């Protein structure tokens, strides 16, 4: 029985099937966002792995004394450290985003079934998740700009 059709003061423990269907419809968008966050986490962790692999390779060459240009290797290690921090921050923001979006879905269900006042939290958890998602994308953009800035496209000397 739906809450509004109950006598005053009584709360039904079992929600009406139409109410549950409506909540599921509302939860679809946040669940799609969670899927996107999962994909982005995969991309970011792969990127972090590549940064770490590159840094380890440089460190091994420096320790073995086989680095072609020691100053350039240390400069690149510093840049990799900064890039790694940006990717780590983006991953952290995505994890917080996923938790907030998950809280949104849980709150939607709780609000319809057990605690109607909990629905007030939905806009805050959902918008918080969106803000974290956008910030993670900004951090990712900064990291990719840093990565492309380190590229040195060598031009072929002109023939005389």
Backbone as CSV, one residue per row, in Angstrom:
resi,resn,N_x,N_y,N_z,CA_x,CA_y,CA_z,C_x,C_y,C_z
1,UNK,0.835,-1.179,0.000,0.000,0.000,0.000,0.882,1.245,0.000
2,UNK,0.526,2.233,-0.752,1.310,3.459,-0.868,1.169,4.285,0.392
3,UNK,2.220,5.024,0.739,2.225,5.826,1.968,1.049,6.782,2.042
4,UNK,0.760,7.475,0.939,-0.257,8.518,1.004,-1.664,7.965,1.192
5,UNK,-1.887,6.670,0.925,-3.219,6.094,1.082,-3.421,5.445,2.453
6,UNK,-2.419,5.499,3.296,-2.531,4.930,4.639,-3.149,5.938,5.594
7,UNK,-3.822,5.424,6.624,-4.315,6.345,7.660,-3.143,7.081,8.297
8,UNK,-3.428,8.256,8.779,-2.408,9.101,9.387,-1.669,8.370,10.517
9,UNK,-0.312,8.474,10.492,0.486,7.872,11.556,0.951,6.467,11.248
10,UNK,0.405,5.820,10.233,0.829,4.456,9.883,1.722,4.510,8.652
11,UNK,2.802,3.732,8.679,3.722,3.663,7.550,3.778,2.210,7.099
12,UNK,3.599,2.017,5.814,3.661,0.675,5.258,5.118,0.276,5.085
13,UNK,5.467,-0.941,5.490,6.821,-1.448,5.321,7.030,-1.886,3.871
14,UNK,6.006,-2.370,3.219,6.146,-2.828,1.843,5.619,-1.761,0.897
15,UNK,6.486,-1.179,0.089,6.062,-0.128,-0.823,5.261,-0.705,-1.987
16,UNK,4.504,0.135,-2.587,3.699,-0.243,-3.739,4.619,-0.514,-4.921
17,UNK,4.280,-1.508,-5.744,5.138,-1.897,-6.862,5.350,-0.750,-7.841
18,UNK,4.366,0.108,-8.026,4.528,1.258,-8.924,5.561,2.246,-8.388
19,UNK,5.586,2.376,-7.060,6.585,3.257,-6.454,7.998,2.719,-6.669
20,UNK,8.153,1.416,-6.529,9.466,0.798,-6.738,9.887,0.959,-8.199
21,UNK,8.955,0.756,-9.116,9.265,0.926,-10.542,9.705,2.364,-10.826
22,UNK,9.035,3.313,-10.191,9.404,4.723,-10.380,10.810,5.004,-9.848
23,UNK,11.142,4.438,-8.705,12.473,4.632,-8.127,13.531,4.008,-9.034
24,UNK,13.226,2.857,-9.575,14.177,2.213,-10.489,14.400,3.100,-11.709
25,UNK,13.351,3.700,-12.226,13.481,4.616,-13.354,14.363,5.811,-12.975
26,UNK,14.171,6.342,-11.772,14.990,7.468,-11.326,16.453,7.075,-11.154
27,UNK,16.691,5.833,-10.780,18.052,5.375,-10.492,18.830,5.021,-11.754
28,UNK,18.157,4.950,-12.899,18.845,4.544,-14.129,19.950,5.532,-14.501
29,UNK,19.688,6.819,-14.459,20.707,7.815,-14.828,21.937,7.725,-13.925
30,UNK,21.772,7.670,-12.609,22.966,7.526,-11.768,23.730,6.225,-12.034
31,UNK,23.011,5.161,-12.356,23.688,3.895,-12.623,24.492,3.991,-13.922
32,UNK,23.957,4.662,-14.936,24.731,4.886,-16.163,25.969,5.719,-15.863
33,UNK,25.838,6.703,-15.012,26.990,7.507,-14.627,28.032,6.630,-13.931
34,UNK,27.580,5.710,-13.088,28.510,4.792,-12.428,29.267,3.954,-13.452
35,UNK,28.601,3.548,-14.512,29.277,2.795,-15.575,30.369,3.647,-16.218
36,UNK,30.052,4.898,-16.498,31.045,5.809,-17.070,32.213,6.035,-16.135
37,UNK,31.923,6.141,-14.861,32.991,6.323,-13.869,33.900,5.100,-13.855
38,UNK,33.309,3.918,-13.961,34.114,2.692,-14.004,35.050,2.663,-15.196
39,UNK,34.543,3.081,-16.353,35.376,3.133,-17.555,36.497,4.156,-17.379
40,UNK,36.149,5.320,-16.828,37.162,6.350,-16.622,38.226,5.881,-15.622
41,UNK,37.818,5.163,-14.595,38.795,4.627,-13.638,39.767,3.680,-14.332
42,UNK,39.257,2.877,-15.245,40.129,1.976,-15.997,41.128,2.766,-16.831
43,UNK,40.661,3.798,-17.511,41.543,4.635,-18.329,42.601,5.290,-17.454
44,UNK,42.185,5.860,-16.334,43.124,6.588,-15.477,44.150,5.661,-14.846
45,UNK,43.716,4.491,-14.390,44.678,3.575,-13.767,45.654,3.026,-14.803
46,UNK,45.194,2.813,-16.036,46.124,2.405,-17.095,47.146,3.513,-17.360
47,UNK,46.667,4.729,-17.377,47.571,5.872,-17.608,48.593,5.970,-16.474
48,UNK,48.131,5.795,-15.248,49.041,5.830,-14.100,50.076,4.714,-14.204
49,UNK,49.648,3.546,-14.644,50.581,2.434,-14.821,51.659,2.752,-15.838
50,UNK,51.293,3.426,-16.906,52.275,3.809,-17.921,53.266,4.836,-17.375
51,UNK,52.758,5.761,-16.569,53.636,6.761,-15.950,54.633,6.068,-15.031
52,UNK,54.141,5.139,-14.233,55.005,4.415,-13.298,56.043,3.595,-14.053
53,UNK,55.623,2.904,-15.114,56.564,2.107,-15.901,57.660,2.987,-16.511
54,UNK,57.267,4.138,-17.029,58.250,5.051,-17.625,59.237,5.545,-16.560
55,UNK,58.715,5.894,-15.386,59.580,6.380,-14.302,60.539,5.280,-13.840
56,UNK,60.048,4.057,-13.721,60.938,2.950,-13.315,62.047,2.733,-14.332
57,UNK,61.694,2.807,-15.613,62.702,2.644,-16.656,63.774,3.713,-16.570
58,UNK,63.357,4.955,-16.364,64.331,6.048,-16.225,65.198,5.855,-14.988
59,UNK,64.581,5.464,-13.872,65.344,5.257,-12.639,66.368,4.128,-12.804
60,UNK,65.968,3.061,-13.504,66.912,1.955,-13.732,68.098,2.409,-14.577
61,UNK,67.825,3.214,-15.618,68.921,3.713,-16.457,69.831,4.662,-15.677
62,UNK,69.238,5.472,-14.808,70.060,6.375,-13.992,70.935,5.582,-13.021
63,UNK,70.363,4.568,-12.392,71.136,3.757,-11.440,72.226,2.958,-12.144
64,UNK,71.948,2.489,-13.356,72.932,1.708,-14.102,73.961,2.598,-14.799
65,UNK,73.703,3.906,-14.827,74.616,4.830,-15.490,74.508,4.781,-17.007
66,UNK,73.372,4.321,-17.509,73.210,4.208,-18.966,72.293,5.276,-19.545
67,UNK,71.898,6.240,-18.736,71.034,7.322,-19.241,71.839,8.192,-20.187
68,UNK,71.274,8.467,-21.352,71.969,9.280,-22.360,72.187,10.705,-21.870
69,UNK,71.199,11.263,-21.199,71.299,12.639,-20.700,70.730,12.640,-19.283
70,UNK,71.610,12.681,-18.304,71.211,12.580,-16.896,70.292,13.731,-16.498
71,UNK,70.629,14.944,-16.880,69.795,16.096,-16.521,68.390,15.956,-17.101
72,UNK,68.311,15.539,-18.350,67.007,15.356,-18.992,66.215,14.242,-18.310
73,UNK,66.898,13.191,-17.883,66.220,12.085,-17.201,65.631,12.550,-15.867
74,UNK,66.398,13.326,-15.106,65.869,13.833,-13.839,64.731,14.824,-14.067
75,UNK,64.844,15.634,-15.105,63.756,16.564,-15.429,62.486,15.785,-15.764
76,UNK,62.638,14.732,-16.568,61.468,13.930,-16.936,60.884,13.205,-15.727
77,UNK,61.732,12.727,-14.837,61.225,12.093,-13.608,60.390,13.068,-12.787
78,UNK,60.840,14.310,-12.708,60.064,15.331,-11.992,58.716,15.558,-12.649
79,UNK,58.715,15.606,-13.964,57.463,15.798,-14.711,56.543,14.587,-14.522
80,UNK,57.107,13.381,-14.527,56.305,12.173,-14.312,55.687,12.161,-12.918
81,UNK,56.445,12.660,-11.933,55.924,12.739,-10.565,54.698,13.656,-10.520
82,UNK,54.786,14.806,-11.178,53.660,15.746,-11.215,52.469,15.117,-11.941
83,UNK,52.738,14.496,-13.082,51.657,13.846,-13.828,50.995,12.755,-12.989
84,UNK,51.802,11.981,-12.279,51.267,10.927,-11.421,50.370,11.484,-10.329
85,UNK,50.743,12.624,-9.790,49.907,13.251,-8.755,48.560,13.676,-9.321
86,UNK,48.565,14.222,-10.534,47.299,14.621,-11.150,46.412,13.404,-11.428
87,UNK,47.010,12.331,-11.917,46.212,11.127,-12.186,45.704,10.526,-10.874
88,UNK,46.551,10.506,-9.845,46.102,10.006,-8.539,44.935,10.831,-8.003
89,UNK,45.029,12.145,-8.148,43.933,13.013,-7.695,42.666,12.728,-8.489
90,UNK,42.801,12.525,-9.793,41.638,12.219,-10.631,41.009,10.888,-10.218
91,UNK,41.831,9.896,-9.932,41.313,8.602,-9.476,40.584,8.766,-8.146
92,UNK,41.172,9.514,-7.231,40.514,9.757,-5.936,39.172,10.445,-6.110
93,UNK,39.118,11.442,-6.987,37.853,12.141,-7.242,36.816,11.206,-7.860
94,UNK,37.261,10.323,-8.745,36.322,9.376,-9.347,35.793,8.379,-8.320
95,UNK,36.635,7.974,-7.401,36.174,7.062,-6.348,35.141,7.766,-5.464
96,UNK,35.405,9.011,-5.099,34.430,9.785,-4.315,33.151,9.967,-5.122
97,UNK,33.289,10.251,-6.409,32.130,10.380,-7.292,31.299,9.102,-7.264
98,UNK,31.954,7.960,-7.415,31.230,6.681,-7.409,30.513,6.455,-6.078
99,UNK,31.165,6.808,-4.981,30.527,6.638,-3.669,29.304,7.546,-3.531
100,UNK,29.421,8.784,-3.993,28.295,9.715,-3.907,27.142,9.287,-4.810
101,UNK,27.451,8.814,-6.000,26.396,8.349,-6.897,25.758,7.084,-6.323
102,UNK,26.569,6.206,-5.763,26.012,5.025,-5.082,25.110,5.429,-3.926
103,UNK,25.528,6.433,-3.172,24.692,6.935,-2.072,23.394,7.515,-2.607
104,UNK,23.446,8.134,-3.785,22.231,8.669,-4.402,21.241,7.550,-4.686
105,UNK,21.729,6.471,-5.285,20.851,5.344,-5.613,20.267,4.733,-4.337
106,UNK,21.117,4.526,-3.341,20.637,3.955,-2.070,19.607,4.878,-1.430
107,UNK,19.881,6.172,-1.440,18.963,7.140,-0.836,17.626,7.165,-1.566
108,UNK,17.659,7.044,-2.881,16.404,6.985,-3.645,15.552,5.805,-3.197
109,UNK,16.187,4.657,-3.030,15.443,3.475,-2.599,14.971,3.599,-1.154
110,UNK,15.844,4.079,-0.281,15.442,4.239,1.117,14.326,5.258,1.252
111,UNK,14.425,6.328,0.480,13.412,7.374,0.537,12.047,6.874,0.126
112,UNK,12.015,5.954,-0.791,10.735,5.429,-1.249,10.214,4.328,-0.344
113,UNK,11.106,3.644,0.357,10.678,2.483,1.130,10.636,2.713,2.637
114,UNK,11.696,3.272,3.193,11.782,3.324,4.661,11.820,4.725,5.259
115,UNK,12.595,5.600,4.661,12.848,6.905,5.273,12.570,8.025,4.275
116,UNK,11.319,8.469,4.179,10.980,9.470,3.176,11.766,10.778,3.300
117,UNK,12.232,11.115,4.465,12.973,12.377,4.611,14.389,12.273,4.049
118,UNK,14.874,11.057,3.821,16.222,10.894,3.281,16.316,11.382,1.841
119,UNK,15.191,11.527,1.165,15.199,11.985,-0.222,15.780,13.393,-0.361
120,UNK,15.817,14.130,0.709,16.411,15.473,0.673,17.906,15.437,0.386
121,UNK,18.534,14.297,0.650,19.976,14.156,0.424,20.316,13.899,-1.043
122,UNK,19.341,13.463,-1.828,19.593,13.081,-3.225,20.250,14.196,-4.033
123,UNK,19.729,15.419,-4.027,20.390,16.457,-4.852,21.838,16.707,-4.444
124,UNK,22.112,16.641,-3.148,23.474,16.901,-2.677,24.428,15.779,-3.073
125,UNK,24.000,14.533,-2.904,24.885,13.421,-3.258,25.079,13.349,-4.765
126,UNK,24.020,13.560,-5.533,24.140,13.486,-6.988,25.001,14.634,-7.521
127,UNK,24.717,15.848,-7.094,25.512,16.988,-7.562,26.957,16.900,-7.082
128,UNK,27.158,16.401,-5.880,28.526,16.194,-5.393,29.273,15.211,-6.282
129,UNK,28.596,14.150,-6.684,29.205,13.184,-7.595,29.545,13.797,-8.933
130,UNK,28.635,14.618,-9.458,28.879,15.280,-10.744,30.067,16.238,-10.634
131,UNK,30.135,16.994,-9.552,31.252,17.922,-9.349,32.573,17.150,-9.299
132,UNK,32.612,16.044,-8.574,33.836,15.230,-8.508,34.200,14.682,-9.884
133,UNK,33.199,14.275,-10.660,33.442,13.755,-12.005,34.070,14.838,-12.888
134,UNK,33.504,16.038,-12.843,34.030,17.140,-13.662,35.443,17.511,-13.213
135,UNK,35.682,17.568,-11.917,37.029,17.873,-11.421,38.031,16.812,-11.869
136,UNK,37.623,15.544,-11.839,38.508,14.469,-12.297,38.851,14.658,-13.772
137,UNK,37.870,15.055,-14.573,38.134,15.303,-15.989,39.096,16.472,-16.181
138,UNK,38.956,17.492,-15.343,39.879,18.640,-15.430,41.296,18.193,-15.080
139,UNK,41.438,17.390,-14.026,42.759,16.887,-13.652,43.339,16.039,-14.777
140,UNK,42.500,15.246,-15.407,42.946,14.422,-16.518,43.413,15.296,-17.685
141,UNK,42.680,16.349,-17.960,43.080,17.279,-19.020,44.446,17.893,-18.711
142,UNK,44.641,18.325,-17.477,45.930,18.917,-17.088,47.047,17.889,-17.275
143,UNK,46.794,16.662,-16.859,47.827,15.617,-16.985,48.156,15.345,-18.447
144,UNK,47.154,15.286,-19.305,47.430,15.034,-20.720,48.163,16.217,-21.352
145,UNK,47.836,17.432,-20.926,48.575,18.598,-21.423,50.037,18.547,-20.982
146,UNK,50.262,18.140,-19.731,51.641,17.988,-19.252,52.367,16.913,-20.054
147,UNK,51.679,15.814,-20.350,52.305,14.721,-21.101,52.669,15.173,-22.513
148,UNK,51.759,15.884,-23.150,52.045,16.306,-24.524,53.073,17.436,-24.556
149,UNK,53.180,18.188,-23.483,54.175,19.268,-23.430,55.590,18.705,-23.385
150,UNK,55.754,17.506,-22.842,57.090,16.912,-22.740,57.562,16.316,-24.055
151,UNK,56.649,16.167,-25.011,57.058,15.612,-26.300,57.964,16.593,-27.030
152,UNK,59.004,16.062,-27.603,59.917,16.880,-28.396,59.951,16.269,-29.793
153,UNK,59.258,16.916,-30.689,59.219,16.437,-32.059,60.471,16.949,-32.763
154,UNK,61.361,16.048,-33.050,62.630,16.412,-33.688,62.367,16.577,-35.183
155,UNK,62.807,17.697,-35.683,62.660,17.945,-37.125,63.926,17.524,-37.850
156,UNK,63.704,17.063,-39.009,64.834,16.672,-39.845,65.535,17.938,-40.333
157,UNK,66.857,17.949,-40.237,67.580,19.138,-40.694,67.375,19.349,-42.198
158,UNK,67.310,20.594,-42.555,67.140,20.936,-43.975,68.422,20.626,-44.730
159,UNK,68.284,20.137,-45.955,69.454,19.837,-46.791,70.012,21.125,-47.362
160,UNK,71.297,21.209,-47.445,71.952,22.407,-47.984,72.233,22.246,-49.431
